[in-house]
């Protein structure tokens, strides 16, 4: 019988779900898998706080370091969030001879080099399945199921809050603020949703995916990040007229001159499998050189899916005899070299452009001349006509163009007297083929 003693740092929703899951299923793990988990200590800010999950008082401690230093504990599960304290706790746990499980994507995206090097040097497990995709086994798939493959591309919906908001706007016709309020009401969005709606959460997860899918160190600041706060109902509607849906995608593509790594609102063809991932669900669509296309789909957030992934990591630690053969190979892949992340200005893409323009003759021709001067050609147009001199939307789709040229053209167009407000630019992904 393998007994794994666990020290838990943080007892919020995920910690509570993990504790409940272990209490209800430990007999199954013991009888069927020969493993028993014991949560020995739990670090909380306020041990006297009333909690919905009943736990023995002797398990609670206010001092996380006291738990990390406890020689009886085998594994530290870090669920405190943030980066400053979490970084200190994780590094101290590794130095104290403890294995570590964490759901902290920000920590790994911003301090991954230091943490992974420490785990490698100290020959300790660092497990983080729950940091990307919640309950979806993304990292395990990269580490084991797809080990024979060179990963060529990743297209992922990995932020449930943004996906829920865009789904509400698409299916119910609500505007952004209404959809955000509904997401907060349903518990999918925080009171301060900035990290989700501005794409930062998805960028943290993409940094981890890129590191282990393409094999190398990644600087988080090199990943381009753009959120959905500027998406309007009219963008959803016009995209639909062209046969597209708007999704917040995390995209990574390998090429000879580097790796594209970006998070952005994206127009996807309505028939694309990711265009039909709705609500708070996540999906990771990747292509391997041997296996072809693979889709991993499921609940990407929430206490139970995340706790399920944490528990999967604990089971891995309990059942693996050799840290060196299992953990080290994965870590070495993520730290052995530095990856070159291409600048967003160098990418080639099609674009959706929305302008609010004065409704008078010659406006389309004028904007077309500016785009042409910057080597951008138009593929499709929607032009609404209303009363003379009113402001109307003008929607253009382009052929492939360089990001740098598009940015220069938009800056010039936005300075024109015929344009009202800031123009909208959304990239189109036709290359995320499902066949």
QUIHUZI-V375022 format. One record per backbone hydrogen bond with DSSP energy under -0.5 kcal/mol. CO is the residue of the C=O (numbers start at 1). NH is the residue of the N-H. If there is no record, write none. Layout:
co=CO nh=NH
co=CO nh=NH
This chain:
co=1 nh=3
co=2 nh=4
co=2 nh=36
co=3 nh=5
co=4 nh=6
co=4 nh=38
co=5 nh=74
co=5 nh=75
co=6 nh=8
co=6 nh=40
co=6 nh=41
co=7 nh=9
co=7 nh=77
co=8 nh=10
co=8 nh=43
co=9 nh=79
co=12 nh=16
co=13 nh=17
co=14 nh=18
co=15 nh=19
co=16 nh=20
co=17 nh=21
co=18 nh=22
co=19 nh=23
co=20 nh=24
co=21 nh=25
co=22 nh=26
co=25 nh=29
co=26 nh=30
co=27 nh=31
co=28 nh=32
co=28 nh=33
co=29 nh=33
co=29 nh=34
co=29 nh=35
co=30 nh=34
co=34 nh=2
co=36 nh=4
co=38 nh=6
co=38 nh=40
co=41 nh=8
co=42 nh=44
co=42 nh=61
co=43 nh=10
co=46 nh=49
co=52 nh=54
co=56 nh=59
co=57 nh=60
co=59 nh=42
co=61 nh=44
co=62 nh=64
co=63 nh=67
co=64 nh=68
co=65 nh=69
co=67 nh=70
co=70 nh=73
co=74 nh=99
co=75 nh=7
co=75 nh=77
co=76 nh=78
co=76 nh=101
co=77 nh=9
co=77 nh=79
co=78 nh=103
co=83 nh=87
co=84 nh=88
co=85 nh=89
co=86 nh=90
co=87 nh=91
co=88 nh=92
co=89 nh=93
co=90 nh=94
co=91 nh=95
co=92 nh=96
co=93 nh=98
co=94 nh=97
co=99 nh=76
co=100 nh=127
co=101 nh=78
co=103 nh=105
co=104 nh=108
co=105 nh=109
co=106 nh=110
co=107 nh=111
co=108 nh=112
co=111 nh=115
co=112 nh=116
co=113 nh=117
co=114 nh=118
co=115 nh=119
co=116 nh=120
co=117 nh=121
co=118 nh=122
co=119 nh=123
co=119 nh=124
co=120 nh=123
co=125 nh=100
co=127 nh=102
co=128 nh=131
co=129 nh=132
co=133 nh=136
co=136 nh=138
co=137 nh=141
co=138 nh=142
co=139 nh=143
co=140 nh=144
co=140 nh=145
co=141 nh=146
co=144 nh=147
co=146 nh=149
co=149 nh=151
co=150 nh=289
co=152 nh=254
co=153 nh=287
co=154 nh=252
co=155 nh=285
co=156 nh=158
co=156 nh=250
co=157 nh=283
co=159 nh=163
co=160 nh=164
co=161 nh=165
co=162 nh=166
co=163 nh=167
co=164 nh=168
co=165 nh=169
co=166 nh=170
co=167 nh=171
co=168 nh=172
co=168 nh=174
co=169 nh=173
co=175 nh=179
co=176 nh=180
co=177 nh=181
co=178 nh=182
co=179 nh=183
co=180 nh=184
co=181 nh=185
co=182 nh=186
co=183 nh=188
co=183 nh=189
co=184 nh=187
co=191 nh=193
co=193 nh=196
co=193 nh=197
co=194 nh=198
co=195 nh=200
co=195 nh=201
co=196 nh=199
co=197 nh=228
co=197 nh=229
co=199 nh=203
co=200 nh=204
co=201 nh=205
co=202 nh=206
co=203 nh=207
co=204 nh=208
co=205 nh=209
co=206 nh=210
co=207 nh=211
co=208 nh=212
co=209 nh=213
co=210 nh=214
co=211 nh=215
co=211 nh=216
co=213 nh=151
co=217 nh=339
co=218 nh=220
co=219 nh=222
co=220 nh=223
co=222 nh=224
co=224 nh=263
co=228 nh=231
co=232 nh=235
co=232 nh=236
co=233 nh=237
co=234 nh=238
co=235 nh=239
co=236 nh=240
co=237 nh=241
co=238 nh=242
co=239 nh=244
co=240 nh=243
co=243 nh=270
co=245 nh=247
co=245 nh=268
co=247 nh=249
co=247 nh=266
co=249 nh=251
co=249 nh=264
co=250 nh=156
co=251 nh=262
co=252 nh=154
co=253 nh=260
co=255 nh=258
co=258 nh=255
co=259 nh=342
co=260 nh=253
co=261 nh=224
co=262 nh=251
co=263 nh=226
co=264 nh=249
co=265 nh=427
co=266 nh=247
co=266 nh=268
co=267 nh=429
co=268 nh=245
co=269 nh=272
co=272 nh=275
co=272 nh=276
co=273 nh=276
co=274 nh=277
co=276 nh=278
co=278 nh=281
co=280 nh=300
co=282 nh=298
co=283 nh=157
co=283 nh=285
co=284 nh=286
co=284 nh=296
co=285 nh=155
co=286 nh=294
co=287 nh=152
co=287 nh=153
co=288 nh=292
co=292 nh=288
co=294 nh=286
co=295 nh=297
co=296 nh=284
co=298 nh=282
co=298 nh=300
co=299 nh=135
co=302 nh=306
co=303 nh=307
co=304 nh=308
co=305 nh=309
co=306 nh=310
co=307 nh=311
co=308 nh=312
co=309 nh=313
co=310 nh=314
co=311 nh=315
co=312 nh=316
co=313 nh=317
co=314 nh=318
co=315 nh=319
co=316 nh=320
co=321 nh=323
co=322 nh=326
co=323 nh=327
co=323 nh=328
co=326 nh=330
co=327 nh=331
co=328 nh=332
co=329 nh=333
co=330 nh=334
co=331 nh=334
co=331 nh=335
co=332 nh=335
co=332 nh=336
co=337 nh=217
co=339 nh=341
co=340 nh=259
co=340 nh=342
co=343 nh=346
co=344 nh=347
co=345 nh=404
co=347 nh=403
co=349 nh=401
co=350 nh=428
co=351 nh=353
co=351 nh=398
co=352 nh=426
co=353 nh=396
co=354 nh=424
co=355 nh=357
co=355 nh=394
co=356 nh=420
co=357 nh=392
co=358 nh=360
co=359 nh=389
co=360 nh=363
co=362 nh=366
co=363 nh=367
co=364 nh=368
co=365 nh=369
co=366 nh=370
co=367 nh=371
co=368 nh=372
co=369 nh=373
co=370 nh=374
co=371 nh=374
co=371 nh=376
co=372 nh=375
co=375 nh=377
co=377 nh=399
co=380 nh=397
co=382 nh=395
co=387 nh=390
co=390 nh=359
co=390 nh=392
co=392 nh=357
co=393 nh=384
co=394 nh=355
co=395 nh=382
co=396 nh=353
co=397 nh=379
co=397 nh=380
co=401 nh=349
co=402 nh=406
co=403 nh=407
co=404 nh=408
co=405 nh=409
co=406 nh=410
co=407 nh=411
co=408 nh=412
co=409 nh=413
co=410 nh=414
co=411 nh=415
co=412 nh=415
co=413 nh=416
co=416 nh=419
co=418 nh=358
co=419 nh=421
co=424 nh=354
co=426 nh=352
co=427 nh=267
co=428 nh=350
co=428 nh=430
co=431 nh=433
